[in-house]
Amino acid sequence: MEQLWARPATLLAMALIMGVAAHGQDSKSSSKPASAGEESASTRQLKLGPVDPSVPPIDLPKNRPVIGVALGGGGALAMSDIGVLQWFEEHHIPVDVIAGTSMGSIIGALYSTGHTTEQMTHIMTDESVASVFRIDSAFSSRSFRRREDSREIPNAVTVGLKHGVSFRNSLLTDTGLNELLDKEFLRYNDQTDFNSLPIPFRCQATDLNDAKTVTFARGSLQDAVRASASIPGVFRPFQLDGHEFVDGAILENLPTADVKAMKADVILAVSLPLQPVGKGDLDSILGVLQRAFSVGIEANEIRDRKLANVVIMPEITGFGQADYLKTAKLARVGYDAAESQKDQLLKYALNQADWDEYLAHRRAKERGPAGSVVLVKIKAPNESVKEAVERKFGPLVNQPVNTDQVESLLADVRSDGRYDADYTVGYDSPDSTRPILLVTVSDKKTGPPFMDLGLNLAAQTGGVTRATISTILLDQDFGGYGSELRAKIDFGFLTRVETEYYRKLNWKGLFAAPRANLTREPFYIYSGSTRLSQRQSQLVETGADIGWGDGKQQELRAGWQFENVQWTTTTGSDGLPNYNGNAQTARIRYVYDSQDRALVPQFGVRVVTDLGYLYATPGSPSAPQLFGQISFAHTIGKKNIVLANGEGGTMFNRNVAQPFRYTLGGPLRLSASAIDQYRGTDYFLITPGYLRRIATLPAPLGQSIYVGLTYEAGQMRAPDASTITRQDVYFGLVAETPLGVITIAPSIGDGNEHKLTFTLGRLF
């Protein structure tokens, strides 16, 4: 089985599959699989045209031995298969039939459809690896509202509440893997008989329902490969007709029996050796479990090697399961392994004339490029969803197939986190080049409703520790497609309940949003750096907005709210009066966000502007309000990131009551000062910074560890207090992790201010 690329996560996947212990050659079946949530293959085939249930014979050579190749799994290590195939080509060893399991199925399918070994070497790039091995959808692919949720809780664990409490059934999302396979096998995503490929092909998967190995011989090529490479616990199981399929390596990692069943006279197998036990490998529970599973795979592979005439075993010492970016080096290892077996292999080589005839026969069976789309068919849970998706995909008809464009539209359907969406390509006849796109949109199994759960923490020496558990409850399509009921509940240092009903008015982006909030939060009042008192702020709000958004990067809303404000002393004495009164605020708010992630952005701009007017009680004057913030990120080279943030707010020097005022102080808001140390009616803050990447976490995490330096300068003014101007330097470690951003950094500023800060969650 292909194993995950970070050791603890590998064993999480293993724990889910240790109970599958059956061995032996099980009965084989031929099916057309479908992506999770799609309609069954048989239904889909009927819509695209009838399928002959008989399997036509394989077109095999008659004047020489039939040579078959079996490729086993092994994660990135199976990339050594590419070098073996390259050696075969250079030495005129024909491949008449081929079968693969797990990563071997991907390599085998690519080769069987005409991809060259040079092309396969370049498929796994930085970009494709980051896309395939991803814990969640890319931040940039999410809708505006889900991006805002991610900023609130970047370390969120999502729980589905549709059938009680349920978690996701895989560590990684399979979107990137599906996109890669869809792009590479576009012309074979239909009722393909794998015997008709340039090189007849088979691949294996494990049926979790019936505890047996299933061999795919027809249907959608990418779906078959997707089933074979579905690492249990890592990628979600592949569904077909009520059955769940995972990685074929669990029961049979080396498909020599399939090659033999394809009537090969000679079987050449590429099999990865079991590595010797290393120092410390068995010194932990996880290490023992990982080794035990590898031994189980080796046991079934020993049996299957016996069917091969030649077994090629690349020397993969020094490489790991995660080394997808070392494909060229691994291919060289495979090439050398084949070279070491040349005495046994060269007796199967063809002379130049026969080799040319073999290549011509293979190339004649390759399918040409796809033509323009003849039809788009949508399957969706209800008419409103179907209508919305039809509107997105309609312009593709009579246009050349562009897989990037199709995937972009699918990402748009998935962007709100409400639905799964996938597509397949059909043709009205085997000789047709004009594809039919079948787009399937399906409900997610676990929700809605969904709950996001996470933690935000900020701690300072000599200051305040703020730890808040944050949750977001979300019920989508509540009252109509695209509408949602959202509640954010925080408890800990901050207690807050925010609710909003986002009612989509039309597909052009207009919406209405009634809302209500309750917030209770402690504040500390300072004189210089001396804490005088603790205040309790309680705010009860109700209001409504109308607005427009493009659903991706920007939103404009205008609204009104009524609020009751209480501001009371709980400990100490600061000489300020308590406040209890009602106020009203009219506000226009605009947000633009093109940044690429919620953690540490690598590029992009985020702009937030607020323009409003505060109608206060007689205890506080009314005041216009203007707030603006702009954040900028830019990457230089591969390791250097320039960040800059500028913000400011003004109430035009009106002497409004304390609970309505702005605050400064705390992490990245004058870090050498205490959280919310400065209060006033007018302020500005600038924080240019620099990060240097010093390490990258292994895939699929892909996040980075940085050292950084930030200069901070800010000023706070108020009509009843002296103007305070501060500047400091904030430097230390910044780490992106699945738990959010972790920072450990000291800061030194003027006014004898200095702090050591630790944060977890948001990059404050």
N, C-alpha and C positions, 0 to 999 in steps of 0.2 A: 504494500500500500504506500502511496505517496504520503509523506508525513509533513506536518506543518513546520514552519521554518523558525519558530521560537520554541525551545524545548518545553516549557510549561504548557503552552497552548497545544503542543502535539499530544500530550498525554490527556488533556481534556477531551480531545477527539478520540483517543484510544479508549478512554473509559466507556464511551458509548458503544464500542464495537467489540469489546472483549468477550461478550456473550456469544458472538457468532463464531463457532468453532468447528463447523462441519467441514469435511475435506472430501476430495474425490471429484470425479467428473460427473456433473449433474446433467440432466436433460437440457437440451438447447432449444431456444425458440427464436423466431425472427419477428421483430415488431418495429413499428414506427413510434418512437417516443415523442412526448410533448413536454414542453416546459411546464414548470409548476404553475398550476392554475389554468392552463390551457384546456381546450376541449380534447377529448380522446383522439388518438391518431386515426382510428377507423372513421370517426365522424368527419374529421378534417379531410381525409382522403376522398370520402364520398362527395364532399363539396367541390373538390378540385378535379374529380374524374375517377372512374372506377379503377381499381388496381387488380391485376391478374394475380390470384393467390399463389400460383405456381412459381417456383424459382427457376429461371432458365439456366441451362448448364453454363459452366465457366468456360470461357474461350481459352484453351490451353494449347501449348505447343505439342505437336505430334511426333516430331523428328528428334527429340532430345528429352532428357529428364526434366520434369517440372520442378522448379526450384521455388521453395517457399521460405519466408522470413517471419520469425516470431520475435516481437519486441516486448519486453517486460516493462513494468512500471519502476518508479524510483525517484519521483520528483525531478528536481533539476538534474540529477545525475543521469537520468535517461536521455539527456541531451547528447550524451556520448553516442547514441544511436545514429545521429546525423553523420558522424565521422565514419562509422561502419558503412553506411550507405554510400558515402562518398568514395570509400575505398573500392566498394563493389563496382561503382560506375567506372572508375579509373582503370580497373582491371577486367572490365567487361563481364562481370558476374550478373546475369539477369535475375530480376525479381519478378516471378510470374504470379505469385499470390503473396499476400502479406496480412498479418494479424497483429493487434496490439492490445495492451491492457494499460489503463490509467494514462500516465504520460506517454507511454509507448503507443497508445491508441491515437493520440494527437499527432505524434511524429509519423505513424503509419498512415493516417488519413491524409496528411499533407502530401506525403510521398506518392500515395496511390492516386491522387488527383492531379499530379503533374508539377507540384512544387519542386524546385531544385534544392539540392542540399545547401547551396549558397543562400537562397532565399530563406530557408528554414533557420539558418544561422543568425539571421538578422531580425527574426520575428520578435524575439524577446528583447525589448529595449527598456531603458529606464521608464519610459512612459507606459509601455504595455504592462510591465511588471507592477508598477504602481496602480494601474487600473484593475488588473486581474486580482491581485492580492490586497483587497481593501476591506476593512472591517465594516465600513458603512458607505453609503453613497457619498460622492464628492460634494463638498460644501457648495461649490459653484453650480451643481446640478439641482440644488434644492430650490423650492419656491421661496419667495421673499419671506413669508410668514415662518416657514420652517428654518430659514437662515436666522431669523430673529430669535427663535426658540433655541437654536444652537449657541447663539451668543449668550443667552441667559444661562444655559446649562451645557457647557461644551463637553462635560464628562458624563452626559446623561446615559443611564441604562433605560432602554425602552421596554415596557411591559404591556402586553396585550390584555385587554379585559373583556374580550368578546365572549369567551367561554371560561369565565373565571380568570385566575391569574396565570398567564402563560408567557414564556420567554421565547426568543427566537430559537430555531433548531439548527443554527449553524453559526460558527464564529465569524465567517466572512460572508459578504454579499456576493452573489454569483453574476451580477450585472456585467462586470468587466470581462469575465470568462465568456459569457454568452456573446458579448459584442465581438470579441476576438474570433470566436468560432463562426459567427454569422458572416463576418467579413471575409474570412478565408475560404468558406465553403458556400458562398452565395449561390453558385450554379448547381449545388447538390442538396439544396434544402427543399426536397419535394419527395415524390414517390420513387426515390432512387433505388434501383437494384444494385447492390454493392458488387455483384458479378460483372456489371457493365462498366465499372470504373476503368480508367486506364490500366490500373493494377487491381484485380479483385481483392476485396478487403473484408475483414471481420474485426469486431471488437467486443470485449466482454464487460459485463457489469454484474453486480451482486444484487439479487432480488431479496430484499429484507423481509418480504412477506412470506415467501416460500423457501427461504434459506437455500438458494441454489444459484449457480452461475447461469447467466443468460447471454447468449451470443447474438449480436445484432447483425443481420445480413441484408436488410433493406429498410427503406424509410427515409427519414431526414438524416443526412450524414452528421451534421453538427449536433443534432439531438442525441444520436447514438454515442458520439464521442463525449458529449457532456455527461451522459449517464456513466460511462466507463471511468471518467476522471473525477467523479463526485466524491471527494474525500469525506468520509463520514465525520460529522461534527464540525467540519471546516467549511464545506459547501453544503447547502441544503440538499436533501435527497431529491432525485429526479423522479417525477411522477408520471405514471402511464397506466390508465385503466385501473385505478385503484391499487396499483403496486408502487412501491418506493424502491428506487435503484440507487446504489452507491458504488464506490470504487470496486472494480472487478478483482483487484489484487487481494482482497480479503480471502477469497477461496481459491483463486487461480491467477497467479501473477504472470506466468509465462505461457502464452496461448499456443503451445506447440500442437496440442490436440486439434485446435481449430485449423491450423495449417495443414495437418494431416488429413482432416475431413474435407479440405478443399482439393484433395487429390494430388498433393505435392509428393514427388518421389524423393526429393532431397529437402531436409529441413535445416535451415541455418538459424540459430537462436542467439539473441543478444541478451545476456543475463548478468545482472550486477551481483558481485560476490558479497557474502556476509562478511562484514568487517570484523577483525579481531577485537576482543574486549580491551578497551583502553583504560588507562589509569584513572580511577575515580568514576568510571561509567556505571558501576554497580553499587555506588556508595549512597544512593538515595532511592526512595520509593519510585520516583519518576524514572530514574535511570534503569531500575530493574524492570519496570513495566515496559519501557521502550525497547529494551533488549529482548524481553520475552516475546513481544509482538514481532520483532524482526526475525527471531528464531522460528516463529510460526510461519511467517512468509517463506523463509528459507526452506522449511520442510516441504511445503507444496511445490516449491520451485525445483528442488532436487528431483522430485518425481517427474516433473514435466521436462527437465533437461534430458532425461533418458530417451525421449522420443526424437531428439535432434541428432543429426549426423555430425554437425559441428556446433560447438557452444563457444561463443566469443564473450569473454568476461573482461571488460575494461578495468584498468587499474585506477580506481577512483579515490585512493588515499589522498588526503589533503583537501578534498572537495566535500561540500555539504549539500543537504537537501534544498537549501535556499539559494544556491549559487546560479540563479537563472541569468544573471548578467555575465557569467563566465561561459556562455554557450560555446564560443569559439574555442576556448581551451578544453572544454569537455569534449567537443567534437574531435579535437586533435587526439585526446586520450582514446576515443573510440577508433579512430583511424589507426593508431599504433597497435591497438588490440587486434584489429583485423590483419594488420601486417604480420603480427606474430604468428598468425594461423595461415599464412599464405600457402604453405605446402599442401594443406588440406583443401584450401579454397580454390586454388588456381586450376584444379582439375575440372571445375565447373565453368571455367571461362569460355567465352565464345570467340571465334575468329572475327575479324573486322566486318566481313560481309554479313555474317549472322547477327552480329551486334547491331549493325545499322538497320537490318530488317526488324530486329526486336524493338529498337527505339521508334522506328516509323510506325510499327503496329501500335505501340503504346500512345504515341502522340496523336494518332488518328482517332483515338477514343476520348481525347480531352474535349470538354465542352468549351465553346467559345464564350465570350463575354455576354452578360445579360443585356437585353435590349430595353426599350422603354416600358414603363409600367402600363399594363392594359387595364387593370382593375384593382381597387383597394376594397377589401371586405373587412368589416368591423364586427367583432363579437364582444359585447359588453354586458354588465349586469343589469342595466336598465336603459331606457330610451334616452334619458337626458345625458348620460355618459356617452352613449353611442353617438348622439348628435354632436357632442363637443369634440369627440375624437375624429369623427368624419370631417368636421370643419378643419381640423389640423392637417389631416392626411390627404384631403381632396386634391390639393394642388400638385400632388406627386403623379397623378394620372397623366399619361402620355409624356412623361419626363424620363430621362435615363435614370436607372437605379443608382442611387447614391447612398451607400450604407451609413456614412457619417450623418447624412441628413435624416435618414430613418431613425437612427439611434438617438439623435438629438430630439426628434419629436416624441419618441418613446420616453426619453428622460423627462420631457415636459409633462407627459401624462403621469409619470411616477413622482414628479417633483414634490408634490404635496404630502407624500407618504401614505396616501390613502389606498392606492391600487398597485397591483403588480401589472406589468405590461410587457408583452413580448410579441414577436412576429415570426412568421415563416413565409417562405417563398414557394409558390407553385407555378406550374406551367400547364396550359390546356392540352398539350401533347408532348411526347418525349422529344420531338424535334423542334419545339417552339423555343424561341429565345426571349419572348415577351412575358415577363413575370406577372403573376397575380400576388399581391401582398395580402396576407391574412393577418390582421392585427387583433390580438386577443388581450382584452383588459379584464382583470379578475379581482375580486375582493381579496384582501389579505386574510389569512386564516385566523389570525389572533386578534384583530381589531378592525375598525374602531369599536369601542373607545380604546385609546392608548394612554399610558402614563409614562412620562419621562421623570427620572429620579436622579438627582445628583447633589454634589456638595460644593460649596464655595467657602473658602477659608482665607482669612488674612490675619497675620499675627505680627506684632512689632514689640521689640524690647522697650520697656518703659511706656508702652502704649496700651492698646486695646486689642484683644483677640476677638475676631468676629467669625463665627462658624455658623453657617446657615444651610440647612437641608432644603433643597428646592425641588418642587414637583410641578409638572405641567400636565393637566388632564385635558384630553382633546377628544371631542366627538365630532367627526367630520360628516359632511353631507347631511347635516342636521337642518332639516327644513328645505333642502334643495341641493343640487350638485354645486360644489364649490363653497357652500356655506359651512360654518363650523361654530361650535360652542367650545370656548377655551377658558380654562381656569388655571391660574398660577397660584400655588400655595407654598409659602415659605414659612419655616419655623426654625427657631434657634435664637440667635442674636436678634434677628429680624423676624417679626410675625406679619405676614401679609397674605391677603386673599384678593386676587384680581380676577374678575370675570368679564368676558366680552363675547357677545354674539355677533359674529362676522357674517353679515347677510350679503351675499353676492347678488347684485341687481341685474347684471347682464354680462355677456361674455367679453364685452369691451373693457372690463376692469372696474366698473362703478360698484360701490358697496356702501352699505350703512352698517354702523357698529355701535349699538347701545352697550354701556359698560357700567360696572360698579366695582369699587375697591374699598378694602379696609386694611390700614397699615398701622402697626404699632412698632415703634423703633426707639431705642435709647440713644441719646446724644449727650456728649460731654462738653461742658463749657469751660474754656481755658482763658487764663490771663497770661499772655506769653506762652510758656510751656508748662505752667502750673494749672492743674485741673482744679476748678472751683466747685463744680456741681455735676450731677447727672440729671438730665431732663428726660421725660417721657413724651414722645410725640405720638399723637393718635389722629389719624386722618380717615374720615369716612367720605367717599366720593360716589356720585352717580352722575352720568352724563351720556352723551351720544355724539358720534362723528358721522360725517358723510365724506366719501373720498374716492380716489381713483388709484389704481396700482397696475403696473404691467405684469405683476405676478412673479417677477424675476429679480429686478435690481432696484426698483424705486416705488415709493408710495407717497401720495399727497393726501392729507386729510384735514378737515376743518371741523371744529366741534365746540361744544359748551359743556361745562360741568359745574355741579353744585357740590360744595364740600363743607363739612363740619370739622373744625380744627381745635384740638386741645393740646396745650403745651404746658406741662406742669413739672415742678421740681420734685424729684424723688429723694435725692441725697445732696448734702452740701448747701452752699448759698452763693449765688452769683449776683445778687442785687437786681436781677431782671424780673419784671412782672410775669405772672402766669398769663396764659391766653386761652380764651374759650369763646369761639365765635364761628359764624358762618361766612362763607365767601363764595364767589362765583368767578369762573375763568372762561374767557373765550380764547380759542387757540387755533392757529394754523401750523401744521407740522409737515415737513418734507424730509424724507430719508432717501439717499442714494447710496448703494453699496455694490461695488464691483470687486471687492476683495475676495481672495481665493479660499480663505479658511477662517474659522472662528477662533482657532488657537493663535499661532503666530503667523500672521499673513506674510506671504512671499511677494505679493504684488497687489496693486489695486488701491482704490480710494473709497473711503466712506465719509459721507457728508450728512450731518443732522442739523436741521434748523428749526427753531420754534419762534413763532411770533404770537404774542397773546396780550391780553389785558386782564389784570386782576381787579375784580370788584370786591373789596374787603369790607369788613364790618367797621363801625365807628372806632374800634380799638386800633385800626391800622388803616393808613391811607391807601386808596386805590393806586395802581401803578401799571404802566405798560411794561411788558417783558419781552426781551429779545435774547435768544440763546443761539449760539452756533458752534459747531465742532467739525473739524476735518482731520481725518487720519489718513496717512499715506504710507505705502510700503513699496519697496523696490529692491529686487535682487540683482546683485552685481556678481557676475561669475556664478559659481555654484555654492559658494560658502559665505558670501557676505550679503547682509540684508540691512538696508537703511530704512528706519522707521521714523516717522514724524507725526506729532499730534499737536494741534492747536485748538484751543477752545476759549470761549468767553461768554459771559452773560451780563446783562445790565437791566436794572429797574429804574434807570435814569435818575439815580441818586435820591429816590423816594425813600423815606424812612419807614419802610414796611416792618411789620412785626417779625420777631425772630423766627417763627416756624416757616415763614415764606422765603427765607433768605438762602443764598447759595452757600456752599461750603468748599473748602480746600484742605488738603492734607491727607496723607496715606499713600499706599503704593501707587507710583506713577502719577500722583497728584500732589507733589512735593513730598517725596518719600522720607526725607529726614524729619518731617513733622508728623505729629500724631494724626490719626484718622479724624477728619472733620475738625481739625484744630482751629481753623479760621472761618469766620462767618461774616457775610456782608451782602450788600445789594448790587455790587458791581465787581467783576473780576476778570482776569485773563490768566491763561496757563499755556506755556509752550514746552514741549518735551521731545526734542530731536534725540534719536538714539541709533545705536549701531550694534548688530549682532554678528558674531562669527561662529559658523557651524563647526563644532569640534568632533561630533559623532552623530551617526544615524542609527536609530534602532532597527533591528532586523525586520524584513517583511514578515507579516503583512502590516506591522505597525507603521514603519516608514517615517516615524516622526524623528525629530532631531533634538540634540542637546547643543546649547550655545553658551558662549561667554558674551556678555554684553555690557555696554556703557550707555547711560542716558544722562543728558543734562536737562535739568528742570528749572524753569523760571516762572514765577507767578506773582500776582498781586491781588490783594483783596481790599476793597474800599467800602465804606458805609458812612452815611451822613453823621452818625452819632459816635464814630470811633476813628482812631488814627489809621491811616493807610499802612498796610503791612506788605512789604515786598520781600520775597524769599527766592533763593536759588540754591540748588544742591546738585550733587553728582551721585548717581545710583548705578552700581556696578556689581556684577556677580554672575551666577549661573541661571539659565533659563532652559527648562526641559519640557518638550511636548510629550505627553504620555497619554495612555487611555484614561487616566484619572483626571486629565485636564492639564493645564499649564502649571508646572511647579517652578517657583522662583525662590532662590536663596541669595539675598543680596544685602550688603551694607550700603548705607547712604550717609553722606557727610554734607552739611549745608552751613550757610551763614547763620548768625544768631545763635551760635553754639548748639545747633540742632544736629542730631545724629541718631540713626536707628539701624538695627538689623531686622530685616523683614523676611518673612516666609509666607508664600501664598500657594494656594491649591485651588484649581478650578479655572476661573476666568483670568486672562491677562489683564489685571486691574488697571 
